[in-house]
């Protein structure tokens, strides 16, 4: 189904994972975690900009695509004084969150990657997993156990 | 025709100031906040996002506050805001088979892999007013059980294995976008689905209901209804690969209809599809029924004169913002128009009066 996905290098796979995590992150938690670290110097390549992304679905869930509706996304790009370029893409309209996502993306490409992974990415991932699991647990409690009624005609 | 008039600026300013005061209501009652609306009137927020064609719960909640709870006015505000957003791009089609399901039911199969999961539903409530909600109080915690973390397969995929259901045509052609080009008929299914998603819930519901009652007779089963979150992926040009840019809550409904077969197709089940933002299941089920009804011609089933079989009727009347705009403009000043109509009526009356006077004289 669809066009085959390009094969990504391990570095690209890792970057895809952390950018996705940052895009869906809780802005307050990201600010708290990143704010506790040394802030790097950077210059803007593209200042934060709010825009719309057209979300597509598939007919019947598996067929050809159609346009469902847009979602808000904020993006920006920056370059650290040490040269790494970071891109921030976050859901919603929070420009500060986009800036922080881009900072983390840039820092993850340099010598501070381990520090960022432990102090920022790991807690964000844990928070998202906890939210997902909590909802799945409540859903599981509403699962129906059917039993077939025997018609009493004998 | 509407003719511009001048004057009334002060009256308009004062009317808007009074509107703001009325919106606030009794100041001894605490003011509603946008997060309160987002969290506690979530189904209204979901409807505004779906018909406003923009997934942003905070903005939808703001629009509901600003519109004093008039949801069509709120949808209008969201549509207007949406037009100001630069289009960053488009997503890959969302993979609803990977949805983290809060709710997932099938009316056609009792024992589906993944199970029947009711989720936070109004179904099976007694629809008695709950006076406890008039008082403040703690909500008891919802029960939990072993979470299912693996994806839940689509119910229709089981029918598909037996070949009993029509297969959806795959493809990756660029779908038309009615927010970019005006709606033209005949519309393909992609364009119809976009229009139905944005369409008024009440209108789509009534169209769907009419097919159930016999106007364009079709008997649909809900093969599957699922609600939950899915990730949204988009290609990022500066990276050269796709990343997840967020996640959205969606309601997806797949309906199945018995089809007796035609010269080229064996008897099988045909499909209708509904997909909407948030938890909006009445709309998603209605959409699936109307989608199936509008597919009659391409499926080679009988096409009646019923409204729900008429693509032009459905697509040109389902948008509540277009409908409201045209409907409500007739309350704006039409003094010149009406003056000419009055003169015409006076003239017609005078002609009739003189004709009958002449007759009497003869």
Boltz contact constraints between the chains, C-beta under 6 A:
constraints:
  - contact:
      token1: [A, 1]
      token2: [B, 170]
      max_distance: 6.0
  - contact:
      token1: [A, 2]
      token2: [B, 172]
      max_distance: 6.0
  - contact:
      token1: [A, 3]
      token2: [B, 172]
      max_distance: 6.0
  - contact:
      token1: [A, 8]
      token2: [B, 241]
      max_distance: 6.0
  - contact:
      token1: [A, 12]
      token2: [B, 241]
      max_distance: 6.0
  - contact:
      token1: [A, 16]
      token2: [B, 243]
      max_distance: 6.0
  - contact:
      token1: [A, 19]
      token2: [B, 243]
      max_distance: 6.0
  - contact:
      token1: [A, 20]
      token2: [B, 243]
      max_distance: 6.0
  - contact:
      token1: [A, 20]
      token2: [B, 244]
      max_distance: 6.0
  - contact:
      token1: [A, 23]
      token2: [B, 244]
      max_distance: 6.0
  - contact:
      token1: [A, 23]
      token2: [B, 245]
      max_distance: 6.0
  - contact:
      token1: [A, 23]
      token2: [B, 246]
      max_distance: 6.0
  - contact:
      token1: [A, 24]
      token2: [B, 246]
      max_distance: 6.0
  - contact:
      token1: [A, 24]
      token2: [B, 247]
      max_distance: 6.0
  - contact:
      token1: [A, 51]
      token2: [B, 85]
      max_distance: 6.0
  - contact:
      token1: [A, 51]
      token2: [B, 86]
      max_distance: 6.0
  - contact:
      token1: [A, 51]
      token2: [B, 88]
      max_distance: 6.0
  - contact:
      token1: [A, 52]
      token2: [B, 85]
      max_distance: 6.0
  - contact:
      token1: [A, 52]
      token2: [B, 87]
      max_distance: 6.0
  - contact:
      token1: [A, 53]
      token2: [B, 88]
      max_distance: 6.0
  - contact:
      token1: [A, 53]
      token2: [B, 89]
      max_distance: 6.0
  - contact:
      token1: [A, 53]
      token2: [B, 91]
      max_distance: 6.0
  - contact:
      token1: [A, 53]
      token2: [B, 234]
      max_distance: 6.0
  - contact:
      token1: [A, 54]
      token2: [B, 90]
      max_distance: 6.0
  - contact:
      token1: [A, 55]
      token2: [B, 91]
      max_distance: 6.0
  - contact:
      token1: [A, 55]
      token2: [B, 232]
      max_distance: 6.0
  - contact:
      token1: [A, 56]
      token2: [B, 90]
      max_distance: 6.0
  - contact:
      token1: [A, 56]
      token2: [B, 91]
      max_distance: 6.0
  - contact:
      token1: [A, 56]
      token2: [B, 93]
      max_distance: 6.0
  - contact:
      token1: [A, 57]
      token2: [B, 93]
      max_distance: 6.0
  - contact:
      token1: [A, 57]
      token2: [B, 94]
      max_distance: 6.0
  - contact:
      token1: [A, 57]
      token2: [B, 275]
      max_distance: 6.0
  - contact:
      token1: [A, 58]
      token2: [B, 93]
      max_distance: 6.0
  - contact:
      token1: [A, 59]
      token2: [B, 168]
      max_distance: 6.0
  - contact:
      token1: [A, 59]
      token2: [B, 273]
      max_distance: 6.0
  - contact:
      token1: [A, 60]
      token2: [B, 168]
      max_distance: 6.0
  - contact:
      token1: [A, 60]
      token2: [B, 271]
      max_distance: 6.0
  - contact:
      token1: [A, 60]
      token2: [B, 273]
      max_distance: 6.0
  - contact:
      token1: [A, 61]
      token2: [B, 96]
      max_distance: 6.0
  - contact:
      token1: [A, 61]
      token2: [B, 154]
      max_distance: 6.0
  - contact:
      token1: [A, 62]
      token2: [B, 168]
      max_distance: 6.0
  - contact:
      token1: [A, 63]
      token2: [B, 168]
      max_distance: 6.0
  - contact:
      token1: [A, 63]
      token2: [B, 169]
      max_distance: 6.0
  - contact:
      token1: [A, 63]
      token2: [B, 170]
      max_distance: 6.0
  - contact:
      token1: [A, 64]
      token2: [B, 169]
      max_distance: 6.0
  - contact:
      token1: [A, 64]
      token2: [B, 171]
      max_distance: 6.0
  - contact:
      token1: [A, 65]
      token2: [B, 93]
      max_distance: 6.0
  - contact:
      token1: [A, 65]
      token2: [B, 175]
      max_distance: 6.0
  - contact:
      token1: [A, 66]
      token2: [B, 175]
      max_distance: 6.0
  - contact:
      token1: [A, 66]
      token2: [B, 190]
      max_distance: 6.0
  - contact:
      token1: [A, 66]
      token2: [B, 193]
      max_distance: 6.0
  - contact:
      token1: [A, 66]
      token2: [B, 194]
      max_distance: 6.0
  - contact:
      token1: [A, 67]
      token2: [B, 175]
      max_distance: 6.0
  - contact:
      token1: [A, 67]
      token2: [B, 177]
      max_distance: 6.0
  - contact:
      token1: [A, 67]
      token2: [B, 194]
      max_distance: 6.0
  - contact:
      token1: [A, 68]
      token2: [B, 197]
      max_distance: 6.0
  - contact:
      token1: [A, 68]
      token2: [B, 275]
      max_distance: 6.0
  - contact:
      token1: [A, 69]
      token2: [B, 53]
      max_distance: 6.0
  - contact:
      token1: [A, 70]
      token2: [B, 54]
      max_distance: 6.0
  - contact:
      token1: [A, 71]
      token2: [B, 55]
      max_distance: 6.0
  - contact:
      token1: [A, 72]
      token2: [B, 56]
      max_distance: 6.0
  - contact:
      token1: [A, 73]
      token2: [B, 88]
      max_distance: 6.0
  - contact:
      token1: [A, 73]
      token2: [B, 245]
      max_distance: 6.0
  - contact:
      token1: [A, 87]
      token2: [B, 238]
      max_distance: 6.0
  - contact:
      token1: [A, 89]
      token2: [B, 245]
      max_distance: 6.0
  - contact:
      token1: [A, 91]
      token2: [B, 246]
      max_distance: 6.0
  - contact:
      token1: [A, 133]
      token2: [B, 147]
      max_distance: 6.0
  - contact:
      token1: [A, 136]
      token2: [B, 147]
      max_distance: 6.0
  - contact:
      token1: [A, 136]
      token2: [B, 148]
      max_distance: 6.0
  - contact:
      token1: [A, 136]
      token2: [B, 149]
      max_distance: 6.0
  - contact:
      token1: [A, 137]
      token2: [B, 144]
      max_distance: 6.0
  - contact:
      token1: [A, 137]
      token2: [B, 147]
      max_distance: 6.0
  - contact:
      token1: [A, 138]
      token2: [B, 142]
      max_distance: 6.0
  - contact:
      token1: [A, 138]
      token2: [B, 144]
      max_distance: 6.0
  - contact:
      token1: [A, 139]
      token2: [B, 102]
      max_distance: 6.0
  - contact:
      token1: [A, 139]
      token2: [B, 117]
      max_distance: 6.0
  - contact:
      token1: [A, 139]
      token2: [B, 119]
      max_distance: 6.0
  - contact:
      token1: [A, 140]
      token2: [B, 145]
      max_distance: 6.0
  - contact:
      token1: [A, 140]
      token2: [B, 146]
      max_distance: 6.0
  - contact:
      token1: [A, 140]
      token2: [B, 147]
      max_distance: 6.0
  - contact:
      token1: [A, 140]
      token2: [B, 148]
      max_distance: 6.0
  - contact:
      token1: [A, 141]
      token2: [B, 143]
      max_distance: 6.0
  - contact:
      token1: [A, 141]
      token2: [B, 144]
      max_distance: 6.0
  - contact:
      token1: [A, 141]
      token2: [B, 145]
      max_distance: 6.0
  - contact:
      token1: [A, 142]
      token2: [B, 117]
      max_distance: 6.0
  - contact:
      token1: [A, 142]
      token2: [B, 118]
      max_distance: 6.0
  - contact:
      token1: [A, 142]
      token2: [B, 119]
      max_distance: 6.0
  - contact:
      token1: [A, 143]
      token2: [B, 115]
      max_distance: 6.0
  - contact:
      token1: [A, 143]
      token2: [B, 117]
      max_distance: 6.0
  - contact:
      token1: [A, 144]
      token2: [B, 116]
      max_distance: 6.0
  - contact:
      token1: [A, 146]
      token2: [B, 110]
      max_distance: 6.0
